[in-house]
Amino acid sequence: AIQHVMMVGAGSVGGYFGAPMAKHHPNVSFLLRPKTLAAVRQHGLRVRSASGMVTVNPPAACEARDLPS
């Protein structure tokens, strides 16, 4: 069972693997740069792939101490 996962970044790799995990597990959070954090807060984390579009609104912050533990 997943206890807590912190994805560092939400680029092509972090987003691709992290968004589907966050969709199915509430204990997945993201450590993001300020501009990316602002976009995720405004639009959600969106990942488009051959499997379709996934949009999630996971816990996210610029500082690890601001994420749930």
KEVEXGU-319645 format. One record per residue: residue in three letters; x, y, z of N, C-alpha, C, O in turn; residue number from 1. Coordinates in steps of 0.2 Angstrom, whole numbers, padded with zeros to 4 digits. Example, Ala and Ser with C-alpha at 12.3 -4.5 7.8 and 13.67 -1.06 7.14 Angstrom:
// KEVEXGU-319645
<node gutor="ala" n_c1="0066" n_c2="-0028" n_c3="0039" ca_c1="0062" ca_c2="-0022" ca_c3="0039" c_c1="0066" c_c2="-0016" c_c3="0039" o_c1="0071" o_c2="-0017" o_c3="0042" banu="1"/>
<node gutor="ser" n_c1="0064" n_c2="-0011" n_c3="0035" ca_c1="0068" ca_c2="-0005" ca_c3="0036" c_c1="0064" c_c2="0000" c_c3="0039" o_c1="0067" o_c2="0006" o_c3="0040" banu="2"/>
// end
This chain:
// KEVEXGU-319645
<node gutor="ala" n_c1="0004" n_c2="-0006" n_c3="0000" ca_c1="0000" ca_c2="0000" ca_c3="0000" c_c1="0004" c_c2="0006" c_c3="0000" o_c1="0010" o_c2="0006" o_c3="0003" banu="1"/>
<node gutor="ile" n_c1="0002" n_c2="0011" n_c3="-0004" ca_c1="0006" ca_c2="0018" ca_c3="-0004" c_c1="0005" c_c2="0021" c_c3="0002" o_c1="-0001" o_c2="0023" o_c3="0004" banu="2"/>
<node gutor="gln" n_c1="0010" n_c2="0024" n_c3="0006" ca_c1="0009" ca_c2="0028" ca_c3="0012" c_c1="0009" c_c2="0035" c_c3="0010" o_c1="0005" o_c2="0039" o_c3="0011" banu="3"/>
<node gutor="his" n_c1="0015" n_c2="0037" n_c3="0006" ca_c1="0015" ca_c2="0044" ca_c3="0004" c_c1="0020" c_c2="0044" c_c3="-0002" o_c1="0026" o_c2="0042" o_c3="-0001" banu="4"/>
<node gutor="val" n_c1="0019" n_c2="0047" n_c3="-0007" ca_c1="0023" ca_c2="0048" ca_c3="-0013" c_c1="0024" c_c2="0056" c_c3="-0014" o_c1="0019" o_c2="0059" o_c3="-0015" banu="5"/>
<node gutor="met" n_c1="0030" n_c2="0058" n_c3="-0015" ca_c1="0031" ca_c2="0065" ca_c3="-0017" c_c1="0035" c_c2="0065" c_c3="-0023" o_c1="0040" o_c2="0062" o_c3="-0024" banu="6"/>
<node gutor="met" n_c1="0031" n_c2="0068" n_c3="-0028" ca_c1="0034" ca_c2="0068" ca_c3="-0035" c_c1="0038" c_c2="0075" c_c3="-0035" o_c1="0035" o_c2="0080" o_c3="-0034" banu="7"/>
<node gutor="val" n_c1="0044" n_c2="0075" n_c3="-0037" ca_c1="0048" ca_c2="0081" ca_c3="-0038" c_c1="0048" c_c2="0083" c_c3="-0045" o_c1="0051" o_c2="0080" o_c3="-0050" banu="8"/>
<node gutor="gly" n_c1="0044" n_c2="0088" n_c3="-0046" ca_c1="0043" ca_c2="0090" ca_c3="-0053" c_c1="0037" c_c2="0087" c_c3="-0056" o_c1="0035" o_c2="0082" o_c3="-0054" banu="9"/>
<node gutor="ala" n_c1="0034" n_c2="0090" n_c3="-0061" ca_c1="0028" ca_c2="0088" ca_c3="-0065" c_c1="0029" c_c2="0089" c_c3="-0072" o_c1="0025" o_c2="0091" o_c3="-0076" banu="10"/>
<node gutor="gly" n_c1="0035" n_c2="0088" n_c3="-0075" ca_c1="0037" ca_c2="0088" ca_c3="-0082" c_c1="0035" c_c2="0082" c_c3="-0085" o_c1="0030" o_c2="0078" o_c3="-0083" banu="11"/>
<node gutor="ser" n_c1="0038" n_c2="0080" n_c3="-0091" ca_c1="0036" ca_c2="0074" ca_c3="-0095" c_c1="0036" c_c2="0068" c_c3="-0091" o_c1="0031" o_c2="0064" o_c3="-0091" banu="12"/>
<node gutor="val" n_c1="0041" n_c2="0067" n_c3="-0087" ca_c1="0041" ca_c2="0060" ca_c3="-0083" c_c1="0037" c_c2="0061" c_c3="-0077" o_c1="0033" o_c2="0056" o_c3="-0075" banu="13"/>
<node gutor="gly" n_c1="0038" n_c2="0066" n_c3="-0073" ca_c1="0035" ca_c2="0067" ca_c3="-0066" c_c1="0027" c_c2="0067" c_c3="-0067" o_c1="0023" o_c2="0064" o_c3="-0063" banu="14"/>
<node gutor="gly" n_c1="0025" n_c2="0071" n_c3="-0072" ca_c1="0018" ca_c2="0071" ca_c3="-0074" c_c1="0015" c_c2="0065" c_c3="-0076" o_c1="0010" o_c2="0063" o_c3="-0074" banu="15"/>
<node gutor="tyr" n_c1="0019" n_c2="0062" n_c3="-0081" ca_c1="0016" ca_c2="0056" ca_c3="-0084" c_c1="0015" c_c2="0050" c_c3="-0079" o_c1="0010" o_c2="0047" o_c3="-0079" banu="16"/>
<node gutor="phe" n_c1="0020" n_c2="0049" n_c3="-0074" ca_c1="0019" ca_c2="0044" ca_c3="-0069" c_c1="0015" c_c2="0047" c_c3="-0063" o_c1="0011" o_c2="0043" o_c3="-0060" banu="17"/>
<node gutor="gly" n_c1="0016" n_c2="0053" n_c3="-0061" ca_c1="0013" ca_c2="0055" ca_c3="-0055" c_c1="0005" c_c2="0057" c_c3="-0056" o_c1="0002" o_c2="0055" o_c3="-0051" banu="18"/>
<node gutor="ala" n_c1="0003" n_c2="0059" n_c3="-0062" ca_c1="-0004" ca_c2="0061" ca_c3="-0062" c_c1="-0009" c_c2="0055" c_c3="-0062" o_c1="-0014" o_c2="0055" o_c3="-0058" banu="19"/>
<node gutor="pro" n_c1="-0007" n_c2="0049" n_c3="-0065" ca_c1="-0011" ca_c2="0044" ca_c3="-0064" c_c1="-0011" c_c2="0041" c_c3="-0057" o_c1="-0016" o_c2="0039" o_c3="-0054" banu="20"/>
<node gutor="met" n_c1="-0005" n_c2="0041" n_c3="-0054" ca_c1="-0005" ca_c2="0039" ca_c3="-0047" c_c1="-0009" c_c2="0043" c_c3="-0042" o_c1="-0013" o_c2="0041" o_c3="-0038" banu="21"/>
<node gutor="ala" n_c1="-0009" n_c2="0050" n_c3="-0044" ca_c1="-0013" ca_c2="0055" ca_c3="-0040" c_c1="-0020" c_c2="0054" c_c3="-0041" o_c1="-0024" o_c2="0055" o_c3="-0036" banu="22"/>
<node gutor="lys" n_c1="-0022" n_c2="0052" n_c3="-0047" ca_c1="-0029" ca_c2="0051" ca_c3="-0048" c_c1="-0032" c_c2="0045" c_c3="-0044" o_c1="-0038" o_c2="0045" o_c3="-0042" banu="23"/>
<node gutor="his" n_c1="-0028" n_c2="0040" n_c3="-0043" ca_c1="-0030" ca_c2="0034" ca_c3="-0039" c_c1="-0028" c_c2="0033" c_c3="-0032" o_c1="-0031" o_c2="0029" o_c3="-0028" banu="24"/>
<node gutor="his" n_c1="-0023" n_c2="0038" n_c3="-0030" ca_c1="-0021" ca_c2="0037" ca_c3="-0023" c_c1="-0021" c_c2="0044" c_c3="-0020" o_c1="-0017" o_c2="0049" o_c3="-0023" banu="25"/>
<node gutor="pro" n_c1="-0024" n_c2="0046" n_c3="-0015" ca_c1="-0024" ca_c2="0053" ca_c3="-0012" c_c1="-0018" c_c2="0055" c_c3="-0009" o_c1="-0017" o_c2="0061" o_c3="-0007" banu="26"/>
<node gutor="asn" n_c1="-0013" n_c2="0050" n_c3="-0008" ca_c1="-0007" ca_c2="0052" ca_c3="-0004" c_c1="-0001" c_c2="0053" c_c3="-0009" o_c1="0005" o_c2="0051" o_c3="-0007" banu="27"/>
<node gutor="val" n_c1="-0002" n_c2="0056" n_c3="-0015" ca_c1="0003" ca_c2="0058" ca_c3="-0019" c_c1="0003" c_c2="0066" c_c3="-0020" o_c1="-0002" o_c2="0069" o_c3="-0021" banu="28"/>
<node gutor="ser" n_c1="0009" n_c2="0069" n_c3="-0019" ca_c1="0009" ca_c2="0076" ca_c3="-0019" c_c1="0015" c_c2="0078" c_c3="-0024" o_c1="0019" o_c2="0074" o_c3="-0025" banu="29"/>
<node gutor="phe" n_c1="0015" n_c2="0084" n_c3="-0025" ca_c1="0020" ca_c2="0087" ca_c3="-0030" c_c1="0024" c_c2="0092" c_c3="-0028" o_c1="0021" o_c2="0097" o_c3="-0025" banu="30"/>
<node gutor="leu" n_c1="0031" n_c2="0092" n_c3="-0028" ca_c1="0035" ca_c2="0098" ca_c3="-0027" c_c1="0037" c_c2="0101" c_c3="-0033" o_c1="0040" o_c2="0098" o_c3="-0038" banu="31"/>
<node gutor="leu" n_c1="0035" n_c2="0107" n_c3="-0034" ca_c1="0035" ca_c2="0111" ca_c3="-0041" c_c1="0039" c_c2="0118" c_c3="-0040" o_c1="0039" o_c2="0121" o_c3="-0035" banu="32"/>
<node gutor="arg" n_c1="0041" n_c2="0120" n_c3="-0046" ca_c1="0044" ca_c2="0127" ca_c3="-0046" c_c1="0038" c_c2="0131" c_c3="-0046" o_c1="0032" o_c2="0130" o_c3="-0048" banu="33"/>
<node gutor="pro" n_c1="0039" n_c2="0138" n_c3="-0044" ca_c1="0033" ca_c2="0143" ca_c3="-0043" c_c1="0029" c_c2="0143" c_c3="-0049" o_c1="0023" o_c2="0144" o_c3="-0048" banu="34"/>
<node gutor="lys" n_c1="0031" n_c2="0144" n_c3="-0055" ca_c1="0027" ca_c2="0145" ca_c3="-0061" c_c1="0023" c_c2="0139" c_c3="-0063" o_c1="0017" o_c2="0139" o_c3="-0064" banu="35"/>
<node gutor="thr" n_c1="0026" n_c2="0133" n_c3="-0062" ca_c1="0022" ca_c2="0127" ca_c3="-0063" c_c1="0017" c_c2="0126" c_c3="-0057" o_c1="0011" o_c2="0124" o_c3="-0059" banu="36"/>
<node gutor="leu" n_c1="0019" n_c2="0128" n_c3="-0051" ca_c1="0014" ca_c2="0127" ca_c3="-0046" c_c1="0008" c_c2="0132" c_c3="-0047" o_c1="0002" o_c2="0130" o_c3="-0046" banu="37"/>
<node gutor="ala" n_c1="0009" n_c2="0138" n_c3="-0050" ca_c1="0003" ca_c2="0143" ca_c3="-0051" c_c1="-0001" c_c2="0140" c_c3="-0057" o_c1="-0007" o_c2="0140" o_c3="-0056" banu="38"/>
<node gutor="ala" n_c1="0002" n_c2="0137" n_c3="-0062" ca_c1="-0002" ca_c2="0134" ca_c3="-0067" c_c1="-0006" c_c2="0128" c_c3="-0065" o_c1="-0012" o_c2="0127" o_c3="-0066" banu="39"/>
<node gutor="val" n_c1="-0003" n_c2="0123" n_c3="-0060" ca_c1="-0007" ca_c2="0118" ca_c3="-0058" c_c1="-0012" c_c2="0120" c_c3="-0053" o_c1="-0018" o_c2="0117" o_c3="-0053" banu="40"/>
<node gutor="arg" n_c1="-0011" n_c2="0125" n_c3="-0049" ca_c1="-0017" ca_c2="0127" ca_c3="-0045" c_c1="-0022" c_c2="0130" c_c3="-0049" o_c1="-0028" o_c2="0130" o_c3="-0047" banu="41"/>
<node gutor="gln" n_c1="-0021" n_c2="0133" n_c3="-0055" ca_c1="-0026" ca_c2="0137" ca_c3="-0059" c_c1="-0030" c_c2="0132" c_c3="-0063" o_c1="-0036" o_c2="0132" o_c3="-0064" banu="42"/>
<node gutor="his" n_c1="-0026" n_c2="0127" n_c3="-0066" ca_c1="-0029" ca_c2="0122" ca_c3="-0071" c_c1="-0029" c_c2="0115" c_c3="-0069" o_c1="-0032" o_c2="0111" o_c3="-0073" banu="43"/>
<node gutor="gly" n_c1="-0026" n_c2="0113" n_c3="-0064" ca_c1="-0025" ca_c2="0106" ca_c3="-0062" c_c1="-0019" c_c2="0104" c_c3="-0066" o_c1="-0016" o_c2="0107" o_c3="-0070" banu="44"/>
<node gutor="leu" n_c1="-0016" n_c2="0098" n_c3="-0064" ca_c1="-0011" ca_c2="0095" ca_c3="-0067" c_c1="-0014" c_c2="0091" c_c3="-0073" o_c1="-0017" o_c2="0086" o_c3="-0072" banu="45"/>
<node gutor="arg" n_c1="-0012" n_c2="0093" n_c3="-0079" ca_c1="-0015" ca_c2="0089" ca_c3="-0085" c_c1="-0010" c_c2="0086" c_c3="-0089" o_c1="-0004" o_c2="0088" o_c3="-0090" banu="46"/>
<node gutor="val" n_c1="-0011" n_c2="0079" n_c3="-0090" ca_c1="-0006" ca_c2="0075" ca_c3="-0094" c_c1="-0010" c_c2="0072" c_c3="-0100" o_c1="-0015" o_c2="0069" o_c3="-0099" banu="47"/>
<node gutor="arg" n_c1="-0008" n_c2="0073" n_c3="-0106" ca_c1="-0011" ca_c2="0070" ca_c3="-0112" c_c1="-0006" c_c2="0065" c_c3="-0115" o_c1="0000" o_c2="0067" o_c3="-0115" banu="48"/>
<node gutor="ser" n_c1="-0009" n_c2="0059" n_c3="-0116" ca_c1="-0004" ca_c2="0054" ca_c3="-0118" c_c1="-0009" c_c2="0050" c_c3="-0123" o_c1="-0015" o_c2="0051" o_c3="-0125" banu="49"/>
<node gutor="ala" n_c1="-0006" n_c2="0044" n_c3="-0126" ca_c1="-0009" ca_c2="0040" ca_c3="-0130" c_c1="-0015" c_c2="0037" c_c3="-0127" o_c1="-0020" o_c2="0035" o_c3="-0130" banu="50"/>
<node gutor="ser" n_c1="-0015" n_c2="0036" n_c3="-0120" ca_c1="-0021" ca_c2="0033" ca_c3="-0116" c_c1="-0026" c_c2="0038" c_c3="-0115" o_c1="-0032" o_c2="0036" o_c3="-0113" banu="51"/>
<node gutor="gly" n_c1="-0025" n_c2="0045" n_c3="-0117" ca_c1="-0030" ca_c2="0050" ca_c3="-0116" c_c1="-0028" c_c2="0055" c_c3="-0111" o_c1="-0022" o_c2="0056" o_c3="-0110" banu="52"/>
<node gutor="met" n_c1="-0033" n_c2="0059" n_c3="-0109" ca_c1="-0031" ca_c2="0065" ca_c3="-0104" c_c1="-0032" c_c2="0064" c_c3="-0097" o_c1="-0038" o_c2="0061" o_c3="-0096" banu="53"/>
<node gutor="val" n_c1="-0028" n_c2="0065" n_c3="-0093" ca_c1="-0029" ca_c2="0065" ca_c3="-0086" c_c1="-0028" c_c2="0072" c_c3="-0083" o_c1="-0023" o_c2="0075" o_c3="-0084" banu="54"/>
<node gutor="thr" n_c1="-0033" n_c2="0074" n_c3="-0079" ca_c1="-0032" ca_c2="0080" ca_c3="-0075" c_c1="-0033" c_c2="0079" c_c3="-0068" o_c1="-0038" o_c2="0076" o_c3="-0066" banu="55"/>
<node gutor="val" n_c1="-0029" n_c2="0081" n_c3="-0063" ca_c1="-0029" ca_c2="0080" ca_c3="-0056" c_c1="-0027" c_c2="0086" c_c3="-0053" o_c1="-0024" o_c2="0091" o_c3="-0055" banu="56"/>
<node gutor="asn" n_c1="-0030" n_c2="0087" n_c3="-0046" ca_c1="-0028" ca_c2="0093" ca_c3="-0042" c_c1="-0025" c_c2="0090" c_c3="-0036" o_c1="-0028" o_c2="0090" o_c3="-0030" banu="57"/>
<node gutor="pro" n_c1="-0019" n_c2="0088" n_c3="-0036" ca_c1="-0015" ca_c2="0085" ca_c3="-0031" c_c1="-0013" c_c2="0090" c_c3="-0026" o_c1="-0012" o_c2="0096" o_c3="-0028" banu="58"/>
<node gutor="pro" n_c1="-0011" n_c2="0089" n_c3="-0020" ca_c1="-0007" ca_c2="0093" ca_c3="-0015" c_c1="-0001" c_c2="0095" c_c3="-0019" o_c1="0003" o_c2="0091" o_c3="-0021" banu="59"/>
<node gutor="ala" n_c1="0001" n_c2="0101" n_c3="-0019" ca_c1="0007" ca_c2="0104" ca_c3="-0022" c_c1="0010" c_c2="0110" c_c3="-0019" o_c1="0006" o_c2="0114" o_c3="-0016" banu="60"/>
<node gutor="ala" n_c1="0016" n_c2="0110" n_c3="-0019" ca_c1="0020" ca_c2="0116" ca_c3="-0016" c_c1="0027" c_c2="0117" c_c3="-0019" o_c1="0029" o_c2="0113" o_c3="-0022" banu="61"/>
<node gutor="cys" n_c1="0030" n_c2="0123" n_c3="-0017" ca_c1="0037" ca_c2="0124" ca_c3="-0019" c_c1="0042" c_c2="0122" c_c3="-0014" o_c1="0048" o_c2="0121" o_c3="-0016" banu="62"/>
<node gutor="glu" n_c1="0039" n_c2="0121" n_c3="-0008" ca_c1="0044" ca_c2="0119" ca_c3="-0002" c_c1="0041" c_c2="0112" c_c3="0000" o_c1="0035" o_c2="0112" o_c3="0002" banu="63"/>
<node gutor="ala" n_c1="0046" n_c2="0108" n_c3="0001" ca_c1="0044" ca_c2="0101" ca_c3="0004" c_c1="0040" c_c2="0101" c_c3="0011" o_c1="0036" o_c2="0098" o_c3="0012" banu="64"/>
<node gutor="arg" n_c1="0042" n_c2="0106" n_c3="0015" ca_c1="0039" ca_c2="0107" ca_c3="0021" c_c1="0032" c_c2="0109" c_c3="0021" o_c1="0028" o_c2="0108" o_c3="0026" banu="65"/>
<node gutor="asp" n_c1="0030" n_c2="0112" n_c3="0015" ca_c1="0023" ca_c2="0114" ca_c3="0015" c_c1="0018" c_c2="0108" c_c3="0012" o_c1="0012" o_c2="0109" o_c3="0011" banu="66"/>
<node gutor="leu" n_c1="0021" n_c2="0102" n_c3="0011" ca_c1="0017" ca_c2="0097" ca_c3="0008" c_c1="0015" c_c2="0092" c_c3="0014" o_c1="0018" o_c2="0092" o_c3="0020" banu="67"/>
<node gutor="pro" n_c1="0009" n_c2="0089" n_c3="0013" ca_c1="0007" ca_c2="0084" ca_c3="0019" c_c1="0013" c_c2="0079" c_c3="0020" o_c1="0016" o_c2="0077" o_c3="0016" banu="68"/>
<node gutor="ser" n_c1="0013" n_c2="0077" n_c3="0026" ca_c1="0018" ca_c2="0071" ca_c3="0028" c_c1="0015" c_c2="0065" c_c3="0029" o_c1="0018" o_c2="0060" o_c3="0030" banu="69"/>
// end
